[in-house]
Amino acid sequence: MWSRSRLWRCIVTRACTGKPSRAWRNDFVASWAGRESEIKPYPDQAVDQFWRGYAGAVEGDLVEGFFPMGQCAAVIDEVLPAARIVDLLAAGAEPAAA
């Protein structure tokens, strides 16, 4: 089931790359609201804002960084360790293979 309370967190913006991309709605993205005409075309905007992509995706800065998100990001309830995900997938595959 979709959680509408989380859907607002994802927005399509050109703020970091100059190309439309889905991202976490945060202070950085909001700072470009009403200033879209100032966004440079790709790749110039991407070069200028590269550090924000690093801050968001690598350092986890969800306030000032750029954090790319896919369409399904709004329905993620928790972040699991990779080993747990593999265990869950394997457990689901065993009955299907039988």
C-alpha positions in Angstrom: 0.0 0.0 0.0 1.3 3.5 -0.9 2.0 5.8 2.0 0.8 9.2 0.9 2.5 10.8 3.9 5.9 9.9 2.3 5.1 10.8 -1.3 5.7 14.5 -0.8 9.3 13.8 0.0 10.2 13.0 -3.6 10.2 15.8 -6.3 11.4 16.1 -9.9 13.9 18.9 -10.1 16.8 20.2 -12.3 18.5 21.8 -9.3 21.5 19.6 -9.2 22.2 18.3 -12.7 20.4 20.6 -15.1 18.3 17.6 -16.2 15.0 16.5 -14.6 15.7 14.0 -11.9 13.8 12.6 -8.9 15.3 13.7 -5.6 14.6 14.0 -1.9 12.7 17.3 -1.3 15.0 19.3 1.0 16.3 22.8 1.7 18.6 22.6 -1.3 15.9 21.7 -3.7 13.5 24.2 -2.1 16.1 27.0 -2.5 15.6 26.7 -6.3 11.8 27.2 -6.2 10.9 30.2 -8.2 14.5 30.5 -9.5 14.3 27.7 -12.1 15.4 30.1 -14.8 18.7 30.4 -13.1 19.4 26.7 -13.4 22.2 26.1 -15.9 21.8 23.5 -18.6 23.5 20.1 -18.2 26.4 19.6 -17.7 27.2 23.1 -16.3 24.7 22.8 -13.4 26.0 19.3 -12.7 29.6 20.6 -12.5 28.7 23.5 -10.2 26.6 21.3 -7.9 28.6 18.1 -8.0 29.6 18.4 -4.3 25.9 18.4 -3.4 25.4 15.0 -5.1 28.4 13.7 -3.1 27.1 15.2 0.1 23.6 13.6 -0.4 24.4 10.2 -1.8 27.7 9.5 -0.1 27.7 11.5 3.1 24.0 11.3 3.8 23.3 15.1 4.0 19.6 15.1 3.5 19.3 18.9 4.2 21.8 20.5 1.8 22.9 17.6 -0.3 21.3 16.2 -3.4 19.8 12.8 -2.8 18.6 11.0 -6.0 15.5 8.9 -5.5 13.6 6.4 -7.7 9.9 6.1 -8.1 9.6 3.5 -5.4 11.6 5.4 -2.8 8.4 6.6 -1.2 7.3 3.1 -0.3 10.5 2.0 1.5 9.7 1.4 5.2 13.2 0.5 6.4 16.8 0.1 5.2 18.1 -3.4 5.7 21.7 -4.7 5.6 22.5 -6.5 2.3 22.9 -9.9 4.0 19.3 -9.6 5.4 18.0 -8.8 1.9 19.7 -11.8 0.4 18.3 -14.0 3.2 14.8 -12.7 2.5 15.2 -13.2 -1.2 16.5 -16.7 -0.7 13.7 -17.6 1.7 11.2 -16.5 -0.9 12.9 -18.4 -3.7 13.1 -21.8 -1.9 9.3 -22.4 -2.0 9.1 -21.2 -5.6 11.8 -23.7 -6.7 10.1 -26.6 -4.9 
